[in-house]
Amino acid sequence: MTAPVLIVGAGPTGLTLAVTLRQSGVECRVIDKLLEPGDKSKALAVHARSLEMFESLGVADEMVARGNICGGFSMNTGKIRLARVSTADVESPFPYILMLSQVEIESILTEKLISLGGSIERGVELTNMTEANGTVTVTLKHSDGKDETATYPWVVGCDGAHSNVRKLLNLSFEGSAYQEQFGLADIDIESGIAEDEVSTFFHEDGALVFFPMGNGRFRTLANVEEATVSGDAPSLDFMQALMDKRGPGNVKILKTYWLAWFRIHRRSVAKYRVGHAFVAGDAAHIHSPVGGQGMNTGMQDAHNLAWKLAMVARGEADETLLDSYEEERHPIGQMLLKGTDMATKLAFLRNPVAKQIRNHMMSFLSQQDFFVQRLRSVGTMTAVNYRNSPIVGEYRDMADLQLQADDSERPSLPAWMEFARAPLPGDHAPDTVLTNESGEHIRLYELMREARANLLIFDGKPTEEGYRNVEVIAKAVKENFGDLIKCHLIVSGDKIPSSLKFDGGVYLDPQHTAHDLYGAGAEAQYLIRPDYYIGFRSQPASFEQLEKFMRKFTGSARTKASTGRN
């Protein structure tokens, strides 16, 4: 066995998995049957939640530097704007949609993988696999015609819609194709179309969408009648005629880079895991490109699986933790399929009356705050959560509540209610700015970047009793979990108490911003998973309750974690 994990497929999903594993100290082997990486732009949009993920991998800045920032999306009919949704108020360090081609994403992730000591073996195809005694034996065909047999503890299929891994696992890919055919063109254009938003134009014949790639280049998509499809790809004249008819009337194609016909499908597997093998990304689900969330969902599949595989491979968690990959990601995949299916049918309505109703409804709903906020959070994927996951939890007991505030650490009724309204277990941890001992500002995400998991302890109302308690918690965490959990104390004042002896980072929250954001009117703790989602929280902070939660999936592996053995 050359590595604990064999990754089949070197697209965005496989590369995200490989980089995350390598960064977590776990070796992996990446193979791809293609001799060279693809040269077509393919997927484009990178959403806020994915950029937060990539920031933890140290590649977000490079992606933003190479991409084109879009601050929202609009819906139009001819020159009339029906609605526009801005992403400016998205609760993320990246409140926008980044247009960056799949070619660039793969290039950046490949560079990162190589910097971490990894590589991609091209011209290698998985042709068979069998599992026995907790390992998977695979047959690999190399481009020179030679076969290789190898054994791995874990195999992950990130090999796309025609996945060999999925087929060899006998996983049915249930679903169907949409009726519509689509024409695609990557082009330079001369127009008045905004380069900082995704623009959709509705017409009685169908829809036309412009995705700005920067410097006058756009990806355009349009649904077309089957009878109009001819040849291997749409012609330049055909696409120009579509734009003249459906667009705002001032679009001129200057240069083409890629023209293609395609049909979209809606398919998914029922299981993401079979024994010691997994599927992720397009190998597990494919759907309409409306919303640009397919690639993002695949990369987020990979990141979710990676930290769990890393913990198991390092001996820090039982294998049962891996069951949560399917339990968390399968519902997300199903919601994505349903959401994109609804959006696709709405965008490409055929009935003239239904089209008129849609246009009027969009104009009306775009003025309603609740609708805009929901559309914004869903569109940027910041609404994704794991609140129903079996590996998230919290501790709150009415016995700890005090009806009248005093100097103890017990929460008052207002503090209790404030905590209830705060981010829940399974929600993504919100970012905020803290101050270090030197008075420098530092983002919370920066503090958490290098750790496997992070325990945020909020002092709430500072008392000597509370400080002694958090000191005990930090010491117990280190003794029992080693470097598996990194502790951070967030003090609600402008200086660190001289009596404090905390084994971990101490940061100041003089304006109480972080405390308010996390509902910490009284002492509280949040365990943040490696993917920045909240795994556990409690009020007040308690090592006993934290340990009880961790025992759910560390189990017999806990001894290894506490001694630091791999």
C-alpha positions as CSV (number, residue, x, y, z in Angstrom):
1,M,0.0,0.0,0.0
2,T,1.6,3.3,-1.2
3,A,-1.0,5.6,0.4
4,P,-4.1,5.3,2.6
5,V,-6.3,6.8,-0.1
6,L,-6.6,6.3,-3.8
7,I,-8.4,9.2,-5.5
8,V,-9.8,8.4,-9.0
9,G,-10.2,11.6,-11.0
10,A,-8.1,14.8,-11.0
11,G,-10.9,17.3,-11.7
12,P,-11.9,20.0,-9.1
13,T,-13.5,17.4,-6.8
14,G,-10.5,15.0,-6.7
15,L,-8.0,17.8,-6.4
16,T,-9.9,19.4,-3.5
17,L,-9.9,16.1,-1.8
18,A,-6.2,15.5,-2.4
19,V,-5.1,19.0,-1.3
20,T,-7.2,18.8,1.9
21,L,-5.8,15.3,2.7
22,R,-2.2,16.3,2.1
23,Q,-2.6,19.5,4.1
24,S,-4.0,17.3,6.9
25,G,-0.8,15.1,6.8
26,V,-2.4,12.1,5.0
27,E,-0.9,10.8,1.8
28,C,-3.0,10.0,-1.2
29,R,-2.5,8.8,-4.8
30,V,-4.3,10.7,-7.5
31,I,-4.9,9.1,-10.9
32,D,-6.7,10.2,-14.0
33,K,-7.3,8.4,-17.3
34,L,-6.8,11.6,-19.3
35,L,-3.2,12.1,-20.6
36,E,-3.6,15.9,-20.3
37,P,-5.8,18.2,-18.2
38,G,-8.8,19.6,-20.1
39,D,-8.5,22.9,-21.9
40,K,-12.2,23.9,-22.0
41,S,-13.5,26.3,-19.4
42,K,-16.4,24.0,-18.4
43,A,-17.7,25.1,-15.0
44,L,-17.2,28.8,-14.0
45,A,-18.9,30.0,-10.8
46,V,-17.1,29.7,-7.4
47,H,-19.4,30.7,-4.6
48,A,-18.8,32.2,-1.2
49,R,-18.9,29.0,0.8
50,S,-16.3,27.4,-1.6
51,L,-14.0,30.4,-1.4
52,E,-14.1,30.1,2.4
53,M,-13.1,26.5,2.0
54,F,-10.3,27.4,-0.3
55,E,-9.1,30.1,2.1
56,S,-8.5,27.3,4.6
57,L,-6.5,25.5,2.0
58,G,-4.4,28.7,1.2
59,V,-5.5,29.1,-2.4
60,A,-8.4,31.6,-2.2
61,D,-6.3,34.7,-2.8
62,E,-4.8,33.2,-6.0
63,M,-8.3,32.3,-7.3
64,V,-9.6,35.8,-6.6
65,A,-6.6,37.3,-8.4
66,R,-7.2,35.2,-11.5
67,G,-11.0,35.4,-11.5
68,N,-13.7,38.0,-12.2
69,I,-15.8,39.2,-9.3
70,C,-19.6,39.4,-9.8
71,G,-21.6,41.3,-7.2
72,G,-25.0,39.8,-8.0
73,F,-27.3,38.5,-10.7
74,S,-30.1,40.1,-12.7
75,M,-33.2,39.0,-14.6
76,N,-34.3,40.9,-17.7
77,T,-36.6,40.9,-20.7
78,G,-35.1,42.8,-23.5
79,K,-33.9,46.2,-22.2
80,I,-36.3,46.0,-19.2
81,R,-34.8,44.8,-15.9
82,L,-37.2,42.6,-13.9
83,A,-35.0,42.1,-10.8
84,R,-31.5,42.3,-9.5
85,V,-30.1,40.5,-6.4
86,S,-26.9,41.9,-4.9
87,T,-24.5,39.6,-3.0
88,A,-23.0,42.5,-1.1
89,D,-24.8,41.7,2.2
90,V,-23.8,38.0,2.1
91,E,-22.3,37.1,5.5
92,S,-18.9,35.9,4.2
93,P,-15.4,37.3,3.7
94,F,-16.2,36.7,0.0
95,P,-19.6,38.4,-0.6
96,Y,-19.6,37.8,-4.3
97,I,-19.7,35.2,-7.1
98,L,-16.2,34.6,-8.6
99,M,-16.1,33.7,-12.2
100,L,-13.1,31.4,-12.7
101,S,-12.9,28.7,-15.3
102,Q,-12.5,25.1,-14.3
103,V,-9.2,25.1,-16.2
104,E,-7.8,27.8,-13.8
105,I,-9.2,26.1,-10.7
106,E,-7.6,22.8,-11.6
107,S,-4.3,24.6,-12.4
108,I,-4.3,26.4,-9.0
109,L,-5.2,23.2,-7.1
110,T,-2.6,21.2,-9.0
111,E,0.1,23.7,-8.0
112,K,-1.0,23.5,-4.4
113,L,-0.9,19.7,-4.5
114,I,2.6,19.6,-5.9
115,S,3.8,22.1,-3.2
116,L,2.5,19.7,-0.6
117,G,4.5,16.8,-2.1
118,G,1.7,15.3,-4.2
119,S,1.3,14.6,-7.9
120,I,-1.1,13.4,-10.5
121,E,-0.6,10.2,-12.4
122,R,-2.2,10.7,-15.9
123,G,-3.1,8.0,-18.4
124,V,-4.1,5.6,-15.5
125,E,-7.6,4.2,-15.5
126,L,-9.3,2.2,-12.8
127,T,-10.9,-0.9,-14.5
128,N,-11.7,-3.2,-11.5
129,M,-12.0,-3.1,-7.8
130,T,-13.0,-5.6,-5.0
131,E,-13.1,-5.2,-1.3
132,A,-12.1,-7.8,1.3
133,N,-10.9,-7.6,4.9
134,G,-11.2,-3.8,5.1
135,T,-9.1,-3.0,2.1
136,V,-9.9,-2.4,-1.6
137,T,-7.9,-4.1,-4.3
138,V,-7.9,-2.3,-7.6
139,T,-6.8,-3.0,-11.2
140,L,-5.3,0.0,-13.0
141,K,-4.6,0.2,-16.7
142,H,-1.8,2.4,-17.7
143,S,-1.5,4.3,-21.1
144,D,1.2,1.9,-22.2
145,G,-1.3,-1.0,-21.9
146,K,0.2,-2.5,-18.7
147,D,-2.1,-3.5,-15.8
148,E,-1.2,-2.8,-12.2
149,T,-2.8,-4.3,-9.1
150,A,-2.7,-2.4,-5.9
151,T,-4.5,-2.4,-2.5
152,Y,-5.7,0.7,-0.6
153,P,-7.6,1.1,2.7
154,W,-9.9,3.7,1.0
155,V,-10.9,4.5,-2.6
156,V,-12.8,7.7,-3.7
157,G,-14.4,8.0,-7.1
158,C,-14.2,11.6,-8.2
159,D,-14.3,10.5,-11.9
160,G,-17.3,12.4,-13.1
161,A,-20.7,11.6,-14.6
162,H,-19.4,8.4,-16.3
163,S,-17.7,7.2,-13.1
164,N,-16.0,3.8,-13.3
165,V,-16.0,3.7,-9.5
166,R,-19.8,4.2,-9.4
167,K,-20.3,1.5,-12.0
168,L,-18.0,-1.0,-10.2
169,L,-19.9,-0.4,-6.9
170,N,-23.1,-1.2,-8.8
171,L,-24.7,2.1,-7.7
172,S,-27.7,3.1,-9.9
173,F,-27.5,6.6,-11.3
174,E,-31.3,7.4,-11.1
175,G,-32.8,10.3,-13.0
176,S,-33.4,11.5,-16.6
177,A,-32.4,14.0,-19.2
178,Y,-34.2,17.3,-19.7
179,Q,-36.1,18.0,-22.8
180,E,-34.1,21.1,-23.7
181,Q,-31.0,21.3,-25.8
182,F,-28.5,24.0,-25.1
183,G,-26.1,26.1,-27.1
184,L,-22.9,27.3,-25.3
185,A,-20.4,29.9,-26.4
186,D,-17.3,31.3,-24.8
187,I,-16.9,34.6,-26.6
188,D,-15.5,38.1,-26.6
189,I,-18.3,40.6,-27.1
190,E,-19.0,44.3,-27.6
191,S,-22.0,45.3,-25.6
192,G,-23.4,47.2,-22.7
193,I,-23.9,44.1,-20.6
194,A,-22.5,44.4,-17.1
195,E,-19.2,42.6,-16.4
196,D,-19.9,42.5,-12.7
197,E,-23.1,40.5,-12.6
198,V,-24.7,37.3,-14.1
199,S,-27.3,38.5,-16.6
200,T,-30.3,36.4,-17.7
201,F,-32.6,37.6,-20.5
202,F,-36.0,36.0,-20.9
203,H,-37.7,35.9,-24.3
204,E,-40.8,34.1,-25.7
205,D,-38.4,31.7,-27.5
206,G,-36.4,30.9,-24.4
207,A,-33.6,32.3,-22.1
208,L,-30.2,33.6,-22.7
209,V,-27.6,33.9,-19.9
210,F,-24.4,35.8,-19.8
211,F,-21.6,34.8,-17.3
212,P,-18.9,37.5,-17.4
213,M,-15.4,36.1,-17.4
214,G,-13.6,39.5,-17.4
215,N,-12.0,41.7,-20.0
216,G,-15.0,41.5,-22.3
217,R,-15.2,37.7,-22.4
218,F,-18.5,36.0,-21.6
219,R,-19.9,32.5,-21.3
220,T,-23.3,32.4,-22.9
221,L,-26.0,29.7,-22.6
222,A,-29.3,29.4,-24.3
223,N,-32.0,26.8,-24.6
224,V,-32.9,25.9,-28.2
225,E,-35.4,23.8,-30.0
226,E,-34.3,20.3,-31.0
227,A,-35.0,21.1,-34.7
228,T,-32.4,23.9,-34.7
229,V,-29.6,21.7,-33.5
230,S,-27.2,20.7,-36.3
231,G,-23.6,19.9,-36.7
232,D,-21.1,19.3,-33.8
233,A,-21.5,22.8,-32.4
234,P,-23.6,26.0,-32.9
235,S,-22.2,28.3,-35.5
236,L,-21.1,31.9,-34.8
237,D,-24.0,33.2,-36.9
238,F,-26.5,31.0,-35.0
239,M,-25.3,32.4,-31.6
240,Q,-25.3,36.0,-32.9
241,A,-28.9,35.5,-34.1
242,L,-29.9,34.3,-30.7
243,M,-28.3,37.3,-29.0
244,D,-29.9,39.7,-31.5
245,K,-33.3,38.1,-30.8
246,R,-33.2,37.4,-27.0
247,G,-30.7,39.9,-25.7
248,P,-30.8,43.6,-25.0
249,G,-30.1,44.4,-28.6
250,N,-26.6,45.7,-28.5
251,V,-24.4,42.6,-28.5
252,K,-21.8,41.9,-31.1
253,I,-19.6,38.8,-31.1
254,L,-16.0,39.7,-31.7
255,K,-14.2,36.4,-31.1
256,T,-15.1,32.8,-30.2
257,Y,-13.1,30.4,-28.0
258,W,-15.5,27.5,-27.5
259,L,-18.8,26.5,-29.1
260,A,-20.8,23.4,-28.1
261,W,-24.2,21.8,-27.9
262,F,-25.2,19.9,-24.8
263,R,-28.1,18.3,-23.0
264,I,-28.5,18.4,-19.2
265,H,-29.4,15.6,-16.9
266,R,-30.8,15.3,-13.4
267,R,-29.4,12.1,-11.8
268,S,-28.0,11.0,-8.4
269,V,-27.0,7.9,-6.5
270,A,-28.8,6.7,-3.3
271,K,-25.6,5.9,-1.5
272,Y,-22.3,7.8,-1.3
273,R,-20.4,5.1,0.5
274,V,-20.1,1.3,-0.1
275,G,-17.7,-0.2,2.4
276,H,-14.3,1.4,2.0
277,A,-15.2,3.2,-1.3
278,F,-16.9,6.5,-1.8
279,V,-18.3,8.6,-4.7
280,A,-18.2,12.4,-4.8
281,G,-19.1,15.3,-7.1
282,D,-20.5,14.4,-10.5
283,A,-19.9,10.7,-9.8
284,A,-22.6,11.0,-7.2
285,H,-24.9,13.7,-8.7
286,I,-25.4,15.7,-11.8
287,H,-28.0,18.4,-12.5
288,S,-28.9,21.6,-14.4
289,P,-26.1,24.2,-14.6
290,V,-28.7,26.9,-13.5
291,G,-27.2,28.6,-10.5
292,G,-23.7,27.3,-11.2
293,Q,-23.6,25.1,-8.1
294,G,-22.5,21.7,-9.5
295,M,-18.8,22.1,-9.3
296,N,-19.1,23.8,-6.0
297,T,-21.1,21.0,-4.5
298,G,-18.6,18.4,-5.7
299,M,-15.7,20.3,-4.2
300,Q,-17.6,20.7,-0.9
301,D,-18.4,17.0,-1.0
302,A,-14.6,16.4,-1.2
303,H,-13.8,18.8,1.7
304,N,-16.5,17.2,3.9
305,L,-15.1,13.7,3.3
306,A,-11.4,14.7,3.5
307,W,-11.3,15.8,7.1
308,K,-13.2,12.7,8.2
309,L,-10.9,10.4,6.2
310,A,-7.9,12.2,7.7
311,M,-9.1,11.7,11.2
312,V,-9.7,8.0,10.6
313,A,-6.4,7.5,8.7
314,R,-4.5,9.2,11.5
315,G,-6.1,7.0,14.1
316,E,-8.0,9.8,15.7
317,A,-11.6,8.6,15.0
318,D,-13.5,5.4,14.5
319,E,-14.6,4.4,11.0
320,T,-18.2,5.1,12.0
321,L,-17.3,8.8,11.5
322,L,-17.2,8.2,7.8
323,D,-20.9,7.3,7.8
324,S,-21.6,10.9,8.3
325,Y,-20.3,11.8,4.9
326,E,-23.3,10.3,3.2
327,E,-25.6,11.5,6.0
328,E,-24.5,15.1,5.6
329,R,-23.8,15.4,1.9
330,H,-26.6,13.2,0.4
331,P,-29.4,15.6,1.6
332,I,-27.4,18.5,0.3
333,G,-27.2,16.8,-3.1
334,Q,-30.9,16.1,-3.1
335,M,-31.8,19.7,-2.2
336,L,-29.5,20.8,-5.0
337,L,-31.3,18.6,-7.6
338,K,-34.7,19.8,-6.5
339,G,-33.7,23.4,-6.4
340,T,-32.0,23.5,-9.8
341,D,-34.8,21.4,-11.3
342,M,-37.3,24.0,-10.2
343,A,-35.2,26.9,-11.3
344,T,-34.6,25.3,-14.7
345,K,-38.3,24.7,-15.3
346,L,-39.0,28.3,-14.3
347,A,-36.3,29.7,-16.5
348,F,-37.2,27.7,-19.6
349,L,-41.0,27.9,-19.4
350,R,-42.8,27.2,-22.7
351,N,-46.3,28.4,-22.0
352,P,-46.7,32.1,-22.9
353,V,-49.1,32.8,-20.0
354,A,-46.8,31.1,-17.5
355,K,-43.9,33.2,-18.8
356,Q,-45.9,36.4,-18.2
357,I,-46.8,35.3,-14.6
358,R,-43.1,34.4,-13.9
359,N,-41.9,37.8,-15.1
360,H,-44.5,39.7,-12.9
361,M,-43.7,37.5,-9.9
362,M,-40.0,38.1,-10.2
363,S,-40.5,41.8,-10.4
364,F,-42.7,41.7,-7.3
365,L,-40.6,39.3,-5.2
366,S,-37.4,41.1,-5.9
367,Q,-38.8,43.9,-3.7
368,Q,-39.5,41.6,-0.8
369,D,-36.6,41.4,1.7
370,F,-37.3,37.9,2.9
371,F,-37.2,36.6,-0.7
372,V,-34.1,38.4,-1.6
373,Q,-32.3,37.3,1.5
374,R,-33.2,33.7,0.8
375,L,-32.3,33.9,-2.8
376,R,-29.0,35.5,-1.9
377,S,-28.1,32.8,0.7
378,V,-29.1,29.9,-1.5
379,G,-27.5,31.4,-4.6
380,T,-24.1,31.8,-2.8
381,M,-24.4,28.5,-1.0
382,T,-24.2,30.2,2.4
383,A,-27.5,28.5,3.3
384,V,-25.9,25.1,3.4
385,N,-26.0,23.6,6.9
386,Y,-25.8,20.2,8.7
387,R,-28.3,20.9,11.5
388,N,-29.7,17.3,11.1
389,S,-26.4,15.6,11.1
390,P,-25.8,12.8,13.6
391,I,-22.3,14.3,14.5
392,V,-23.4,17.7,15.7
393,G,-24.9,18.5,19.1
394,E,-25.2,21.0,22.0
395,Y,-25.7,21.1,25.7
396,R,-28.1,23.4,27.4
397,D,-29.8,22.6,30.7
398,M,-32.6,24.7,32.4
399,A,-30.9,23.9,35.7
400,D,-28.0,26.3,34.7
401,L,-30.4,29.2,34.1
402,Q,-30.8,32.0,36.6
403,L,-33.8,34.3,36.4
404,Q,-32.0,37.3,37.9
405,A,-28.5,38.2,36.8
406,D,-25.7,38.0,39.4
407,D,-21.9,37.7,39.4
408,S,-21.9,34.0,38.8
409,E,-21.2,32.3,35.4
410,R,-24.7,30.9,35.1
411,P,-26.6,32.4,32.2
412,S,-29.4,34.9,32.9
413,L,-32.6,34.6,30.9
414,P,-31.6,37.3,28.4
415,A,-28.2,35.5,27.9
416,W,-30.1,32.2,27.5
417,M,-32.3,33.6,24.8
418,E,-29.4,35.3,23.1
419,F,-27.6,32.0,22.9
420,A,-30.7,30.3,21.5
421,R,-30.7,32.8,18.6
422,A,-27.0,32.3,17.8
423,P,-25.6,30.0,15.1
424,L,-26.7,26.4,15.7
425,P,-24.8,23.1,15.7
426,G,-24.4,22.3,12.0
427,D,-24.3,25.9,10.9
428,H,-21.2,27.4,9.3
429,A,-19.2,29.3,11.9
430,P,-19.4,33.1,11.1
431,D,-16.2,35.0,10.7
432,T,-15.4,38.0,12.7
433,V,-12.4,40.2,13.7
434,L,-10.6,40.0,17.0
435,T,-7.6,41.7,18.6
436,N,-4.5,39.9,19.7
437,E,-2.2,40.8,22.7
438,S,-0.3,43.2,20.5
439,G,-3.4,45.2,19.6
440,E,-3.4,43.9,16.0
441,H,-6.6,42.9,14.3
442,I,-7.0,39.3,13.2
443,R,-9.8,37.4,11.6
444,L,-11.3,34.4,13.3
445,Y,-10.8,32.2,10.2
446,E,-7.1,33.0,10.3
447,L,-6.8,31.7,13.8
448,M,-8.5,28.4,12.9
449,R,-6.7,27.8,9.6
450,E,-3.9,25.5,10.8
451,A,-5.8,23.5,13.3
452,R,-7.6,20.2,13.0
453,A,-10.5,21.4,15.1
454,N,-10.9,24.6,17.1
455,L,-12.6,25.2,20.5
456,L,-13.8,28.8,20.9
457,I,-14.4,29.7,24.5
458,F,-16.2,33.0,25.2
459,D,-15.8,34.4,28.7
460,G,-19.2,36.2,28.5
461,K,-19.0,38.2,31.7
462,P,-15.5,38.1,33.0
463,T,-15.1,36.6,36.5
464,E,-12.2,34.9,38.3
465,E,-14.5,31.8,38.7
466,G,-15.0,31.8,35.0
467,Y,-11.2,32.1,34.2
468,R,-10.4,29.2,36.5
469,N,-13.0,27.1,34.7
470,V,-11.7,27.9,31.2
471,E,-8.1,27.2,32.4
472,V,-9.3,23.7,33.5
473,I,-11.0,23.1,30.2
474,A,-8.0,24.0,28.1
475,K,-5.7,21.8,30.2
476,A,-8.1,18.9,30.0
477,V,-8.5,19.3,26.2
478,K,-4.7,19.2,25.7
479,E,-4.4,16.1,28.0
480,N,-7.2,14.2,26.4
481,F,-7.1,15.3,22.7
482,G,-3.6,16.5,22.1
483,D,-3.3,18.5,18.9
484,L,-6.7,17.3,17.7
485,I,-8.3,20.4,19.2
486,K,-6.8,23.9,19.5
487,C,-8.2,26.2,22.2
488,H,-8.9,29.9,21.9
489,L,-10.2,32.1,24.6
490,I,-12.1,35.2,23.5
491,V,-12.2,37.9,26.3
492,S,-15.0,40.5,26.3
493,G,-12.7,43.3,27.3
494,D,-9.8,45.4,26.1
495,K,-7.0,43.7,28.0
496,I,-6.0,40.2,29.1
497,P,-6.5,39.6,32.9
498,S,-3.1,39.3,34.6
499,S,-4.3,36.3,36.6
500,L,-5.2,34.3,33.5
501,K,-3.1,31.2,32.8
502,F,-4.8,29.8,29.7
503,D,-3.1,27.0,27.6
504,G,-4.1,28.3,24.2
505,G,-4.6,31.5,22.3
506,V,-6.2,34.5,24.0
507,Y,-7.9,37.2,22.0
508,L,-9.8,40.4,22.9
509,D,-13.3,41.4,21.8
510,P,-13.4,45.0,23.2
511,Q,-16.6,45.9,21.2
512,H,-18.3,42.6,22.1
513,T,-18.8,42.0,18.4
514,A,-17.8,38.3,18.5
515,H,-19.7,37.7,21.7
516,D,-22.9,39.2,20.1
517,L,-22.4,37.2,16.9
518,Y,-22.1,33.9,18.9
519,G,-24.8,34.8,21.5
520,A,-22.3,34.7,24.3
521,G,-23.9,36.9,26.8
522,A,-22.6,34.4,29.4
523,E,-19.8,31.9,29.3
524,A,-20.1,29.6,26.3
525,Q,-18.1,27.3,24.0
526,Y,-18.2,26.3,20.3
527,L,-16.3,23.4,18.8
528,I,-15.6,24.3,15.2
529,R,-14.9,21.4,12.8
530,P,-12.1,21.4,10.3
531,D,-14.6,22.5,7.6
532,Y,-15.5,25.5,9.8
533,Y,-19.0,24.1,10.6
534,I,-20.1,24.1,14.2
535,G,-19.9,20.6,15.6
536,F,-20.9,21.2,19.2
537,R,-21.8,24.1,21.5
538,S,-22.7,24.5,25.1
539,Q,-23.6,27.1,27.7
540,P,-21.8,27.3,30.0
541,A,-18.4,26.0,28.8
542,S,-17.8,22.5,30.0
543,F,-15.1,19.9,29.3
544,E,-17.3,17.1,30.5
545,Q,-20.0,17.9,27.9
546,L,-17.4,18.4,25.2
547,E,-15.8,15.0,26.0
548,K,-19.1,13.3,25.9
549,F,-19.8,14.7,22.5
550,M,-16.3,13.8,21.1
551,R,-16.7,10.2,22.4
552,K,-19.4,9.6,19.8
553,F,-16.9,9.3,17.0
554,T,-13.4,9.2,18.6
555,G,-14.3,6.1,20.6
556,S,-11.4,3.6,20.8
557,A,-9.3,6.0,18.7
558,R,-9.2,8.5,21.6
559,T,-6.1,7.1,23.2
560,K,-4.1,7.6,20.0
561,A,-5.4,11.1,19.7
562,S,-4.5,12.0,23.3
563,T,-0.9,10.7,22.9
564,G,-0.4,12.3,19.5
565,R,0.3,9.0,17.7
566,N,-0.5,8.7,14.1
